[in-house]
Amino acid sequence: MSVHDDPTFAALRPRLFAIAYRMTGSVADAEDACQDAWLRWAAVDRASVDRPEAFLVRTVTNLSIDRLRSAQRRKETYVGPYLPEPLLAADGGAGSDPEHAAELADSLTLAFLVLLDELSPVERAVLLLHDVFGYAFGEIAPMVDRTPEACRQVASRTRRKLARDRVELRRPDAPAEQLAIERLLHTTATGDVEGLMAVLAPDVVMVNDGGAGRHAARRPVRGSDRVARFLVNLARRMDRDQEFRVVDVNGDPGLLFARDGRADFVMVFAFGPDGRILRIWSQLNPEKLAHLG
């Protein structure tokens, strides 16, 4: 039997991928975790499994924790800032509940995933499973080898930790968002630094992930003047035949730049309370763009 022939696994796979991606920040790792979970599900005695969803969520959570611990070791020697792999279409496994769908979308943004990188694997798992996916602490406890009370304490401590680092972001209405990106593109292309600064928040921060193989700013670029000049200089160095299009990246507006039909880099924007761009994340690492084709 294949994955697609198993209705139980097929029905749960979107949620399993959603959990694994938010846990690891990696499309490849999430896909691998789902595949490994399927292999374990295919080998288990189904009669011994009371609740397939609990079994599969526990399995993919533990597999994701293992991958996250391995990734943390890689991050210790990573060159420059480390950003998650971008998703051009949300895979939230949200079901039909609009309120739950909105909560899942919020947990998919680059801003939230970057905050999650500050957590331990168990903290990340408990917070996501309870606050995002709605599992009770009693259900989560055996998944992470903790007691329900310990999980409750982990969640409370983790929420406080995230609250200290959370930046106030908001999503403007679609026309305002489109206009801001159009102005950014026009002022960048024409070298209008002052015009570009008007689109950016004064305390804007741009983070670039090039890994070891791509030239990129190794530290965050801070302030509207520095970010504007960085973007203008970047535009001057770009190839004339490079194509781009506006895309939805992890639920936020973004730009996908391509060369010879392959993704070259992805830029994601988040807006501040005044409607100006407050955060820019730029993913240039080829390994983290391979899934985009």
JOQUIVEN-V813995 format. One line per field, one symbol per residue. phi: phi as a letter, one per 20 degrees, with the letter a starting at -180 (. if undefined). psi: psi as a letter, one per 30 degrees, with the letter a starting at -180 (. if undefined). Layout:
# JOQUIVEN-V813995
phi->???
psi->???
This chain:
# JOQUIVEN-V813995
phi->.egfeefffgfeggfffgfffffdmcffffffffffffffffeffffedfcgffffffffffffffffffffffffdfenfddfffdebfcelemdegfffffffffeffgffffffeefgfgffffffefeemefffffgffdlcegffffffffffffffffdfdfcbeffgfffffffffffffffemeffffffeefgdgcdddddmeecfbfecgecnfffffffffffffefffefdbbfcedlndfbcddcclmcfdacdcdcdegenefdccdcddfgfedgfem
psi->kleffjeeeeefeeeeeeeeeeefgkeeeeeeeeeeeeeeeffljfffjejeeeeeeeefeeeeeeeeeeeeeeffgkjaljllkkkfkkifhfagjeeeeeeeeeffleeeeeeffflleeeeeeeeeefefgkleeeeefeghlleeeeeeeeeeeeeeeeefkkjlljlleeeeeeeeeeeeeeeefgieeeefffkkehkkkkkjfaffkklkflkkkkeeeeeeeeeeeeffkkfgklllkljjhflklkjklkhgkkelkkkkkklfgflkfkkkjjfjefgfeff.
